[in-house]
Amino acid sequence: PGMLAIDSSTYQYLALIKNPQKFGITPEEFSNHVNQTFTCQLSNGDQVELKEGGFTTRVTYENRLEYVDMVLQRRFNESALQIAEIQKGMGEIVPLSILGLFTSEELEVLVCGQPDIDVSILMQNTRLDGINEDRHGDLLRMFWRALESFSPEERSAYLRFVWGRSRLPSGTSVLDEKMRITIMRVPDPDQYLPVSHTCFFALELPEYTNFDSLREKLLYAISNCIAIDTDFATNRNTWE
């Protein structure tokens, strides 16, 4: 499972070498199907020997398990130096001895936040600037409805579009910074895309006249306007 997460192609190749019978290859046919020496390709594309003389030592049915083990060891340890530095940095913030209390998934959430965006938390942490509840109530309801209709990946893309980050902070429903929504006052608003200002966690929302237009334009913006350093590149560009 570890190799599958790192490199699915290598995982499948090693599965064939380790259990060729599952792929309809008999021990006698092994050398006809596997033309491999004791080398492997690292993540950066380098081809390396797994042992002395590895470039000329062929993988056979008899030594295939040795080859599989060597590949796994090399690939799992190719970033050992970088991982050690990450571990050292984490150790300056939290005691490393307590990390064993958490699964990798739990630790990811603690460090990075939940992968899905809770729309209710965004609602609780939104400031409406220059927006009249009576006049713009329908627009706001359509906006929140659109966010709730998005997939987790699309909600994450929305947060990146408007704030430059893909997850909300973990462990709190009160954000240090509030999302600010203002109205983009333009003629024929259904022809305009929303505009974000990531440095200020702010969104300019045209006064769309219907839910479908709002959802379509917002989804287009978060899917295509993903460079957080170009806040003004799409400023007031029309849909066409």
NORZIWO-V526406 format. One record per pair of residues at least 4 apart in sequence whose ideal C-beta (glycine too) atoms are under 8 Angstrom apart, sorted by the first residue. I is the first residue (numbers start at 1). J is the second residue. If there is no record, write none. Layout:
I;J  I;J
This chain:
1;5  2;6  2;72  2;76  3;7  3;10  3;11  3;14  3;72  3;75  3;76  4;8  4;11  6;10  6;11  6;43  6;75  6;76  7;11  7;43  7;75  8;12  9;13  10;14  10;40  10;41  10;71  10;75  11;15  12;16  13;17  14;18  14;68  14;71  14;72  15;19  15;22  16;20  16;22  16;23  16;25  16;34  17;34  17;36  17;59  17;64  17;67  17;68  18;64  18;65  18;68  19;23  20;25  20;26  20;27  20;29  20;30  20;33  20;34  20;61  20;64  21;25  21;26  25;29  25;30  25;33  25;34  26;30  27;61  29;33  30;34  30;60  30;61  30;64  31;35  31;58  31;60  31;61  34;59  34;64  36;58  36;59  36;67  37;54  37;55  37;56  37;57  37;58  37;59  38;49  38;50  38;51  38;53  38;54  38;55  38;57  38;58  38;59  38;67  38;70  39;47  39;48  39;49  39;50  39;54  39;55  40;47  40;48  40;50  40;70  40;71  40;74  40;75  41;45  41;46  41;47  41;48  42;46  42;47  42;48  42;74  42;75  42;78  43;75  43;78  43;79  48;74  49;53  49;54  49;55  50;54  50;67  50;70  50;71  50;74  51;57  51;70  53;57  59;63  59;64  59;67  60;64  63;67  64;68  65;69  66;70  67;71  68;72  69;73  70;74  71;75  72;76  73;77  74;78  79;83  80;84  81;85  82;86  83;87  84;88  85;89  86;90  87;91  87;96  88;92  89;93  90;94  90;96  90;99  91;95  91;96  94;98  94;99  98;102  99;107  102;106  102;107  102;110  103;107  104;108  105;109  106;110  107;111  108;112  109;113  109;114  109;115  109;170  110;170  110;171  111;170  112;167  112;170  113;167  113;168  113;169  113;170  114;118  114;167  114;168  114;170  115;152  115;156  115;167  116;152  116;155  116;156  117;121  117;122  117;147  117;152  117;155  117;156  117;158  117;159  117;167  117;168  118;122  118;168  118;173  119;123  119;144  119;147  119;148  119;155  120;124  121;125  121;168  121;173  121;175  122;126  122;147  122;168  122;179  123;144  124;173  124;174  125;173  125;174  125;175  125;178  125;179  126;178  126;179  126;180  126;181  127;178  127;179  127;180  127;181  128;133  128;140  128;180  128;181  129;180  129;181  129;182  130;182  130;183  131;136  131;140  131;181  131;182  131;183  132;136  133;137  133;140  136;140  136;183  136;207  137;141  138;142  139;143  139;183  139;205  139;207  139;208  139;214  140;144  140;181  141;145  142;146  142;208  142;210  142;211  142;214  142;215  143;147  143;181  143;205  143;214  143;218  144;148  145;149  145;211  146;150  146;211  146;214  146;215  146;218  146;219  147;155  147;158  149;215  150;154  150;155  150;158  150;219  151;155  152;156  153;157  154;158  154;219  154;222  154;223  155;159  156;160  156;166  156;167  157;161  157;166  157;222  157;223  157;226  158;162  158;218  158;222  159;163  159;165  159;166  159;167  159;168  160;164  160;165  160;166  160;222  160;226  160;228  161;196  161;198  161;221  161;222  161;225  161;226  162;179  162;196  162;198  162;201  162;202  162;203  163;179  163;198  163;201  164;198  164;199  164;228  168;175  169;175  169;176  175;179  177;201  178;201  179;201  179;202  179;203  180;200  180;201  180;202  180;203  181;202  181;203  181;205  182;202  182;203  182;204  182;205  183;204  183;205  183;206  183;207  184;189  184;192  184;194  184;195  184;204  184;205  184;206  184;207  184;236  185;207  186;192  186;206  186;236  188;192  189;206  189;207  189;208  189;209  190;206  190;208  190;209  190;210  190;213  190;217  190;239  191;238  191;239  191;240  192;206  192;217  192;236  192;237  192;238  192;239  193;206  193;217  193;220  193;221  193;225  193;234  193;237  193;238  193;239  194;203  194;204  194;205  194;206  194;217  194;218  194;221  195;203  195;204  195;231  195;234  195;235  195;236  196;202  196;203  196;204  196;221  196;225  196;231  197;201  197;202  197;203  197;204  197;231  198;228  198;231  199;231  206;217  208;213  208;214  208;217  209;213  210;214  211;215  212;216  213;217  214;218  215;219  216;220  217;221  217;239  218;222  219;223  220;224  221;225  221;234  222;226  225;230  225;233  225;234  227;233  230;234  231;235
